[in-house]
Amino acid sequence: MHSVQTQDSLVKDLKLSSLLEITQAINANLPETSLYKIFQFTLLANLSVGKLALFVKDEAWVCKAQMGTQTDYTKVELTEELLGIKVITPISLDKSKAFSEFDLLIPIIHKNDVLAFVFIQKKSDKVEVDQAFIQTFTNIILVAIENKKFARRELQQEALKKEMQIAREVQNHLFPKDLPATDKISIKSFYLPHQTIGGDYYDYIDIDEDRSLVCIADVSGKGVPAAILMSNVQAALRTMVRYTTDLSKIVFQLNDLILQHTKGNRFVTMFIGIIDFTRQELTYINAGHNTIPLIQQDGNVLLDKGSTILGMFEKLPFIEVTAVPLQKKNHLFLYTDGLSECMNEADEEFELERIIPFVQLDQLADQAAMIDRIIAATVEFKGSRSYNDDITLLSCNIQF
């Protein structure tokens, strides 16, 4: 009798020691792998368990710990029948051949959710395992790990928020604060990011009393990297315009800049043009951007010549500057592919053909209203589908 009591006392001491050890490990903020090792050691060394496998629910059910088994349970999937078990259940060999090494399945439940399954086999038929303690011990570990994951997600979300805040501030500095509204030129803009931070950029720069530069660009990718790349493009463009108005030189240097910063991992499409009010002329380069319409009294001119996407080649294969005479009334309509590639439920794109009717000269009495009509048309066109990219519009009404 005395020996039995001694044995019972020893088992209780081992359990208390195990609880103390795991509590200290949790308080010491040990990594998940260490907690799983403590779990394995405790069950095999202290609780008469001969074999074990622990399956935990992450994105999917994954075997996080196994000891003493012949099978590699990291490569075994739980069956639907096993996943439905919510009470301690003997393993039925005829129903679960994959887990025939075990004789007991212990589900670990927290707030009515199954967090894990512990498969065990006793060291011998002569010993009993404390199933309730195994449940409690495993529950403590898994809840601690869940709390770690939650805290990690909170930190990641906080870091993402800060990243997005930085990107928003960067992007806000990209867009010009004031757009012209004079007798010669009136510009209205619209910007709708697909996500919190987009990859579009537009600019308007007065070169001198006779000339102004207008551009629109779209970088592959979103978020902070795209915003930083565009801020570099903006800074470089505004610096270069002080020293040269040769569009071929500007585009050549921008391509070199983008390639240096991205190593070919990001690309930029750009339309860049210089309006000469004295010569009544538009010179432009379309570097892999959407076809830009120039609406005039005598008809539409499609601006699609220039070069290829920037940042793709170390040396641009070709650069062509085109000069287009401007008439008494002109509407230069710049946009990114979020508009033209807006897709409806039949997988059809909005395309330039649907844009053209909205940007005719007779629509320009109120540029803001014209832009509203275009956006309303895309909303009706896409139906239940979401926009698949940023949308940026720049309406330039040029008159002489």
Buried (B, 14 or more C-beta within 10 A) or exposed (E): EEEEEEEEEEBEEBBEEBBEBBEEBBEEEBEBEEBBBBBBEBBBEBBBBBBBBBBBBEEEBBBBBBBBBEBEBEEBBBEEEBBEBEEBBEBEEEEBEEBBBBBBBBBBEEEEEBBBBBBBBBBEEEEEBBBEBBBEBBBBBBBBBBEBEEEEEEEEEEEEEEBBEBBBEBBEBBBBEEBBEEEEBBBBBBBBBBEBBBBBBBBBBEBEEEBBBBBBBBBBBBBBBBBBBBBBBBEBBEEBBEEEBEBBBBBBBBBBBBBEBBEEEBBBBBBBBBBBBEEBBBBBBBBBBBBBBBBBEEEBBEBBBBBBBBBBEEEBEEBEBBEBEBBEBBBBBBBBBBBBBBBBEEEEBBEBEBBBEBBBBEBBEEBEEBBEBBBEBBEEBBEEEEBBBBBBBBBBBBBE
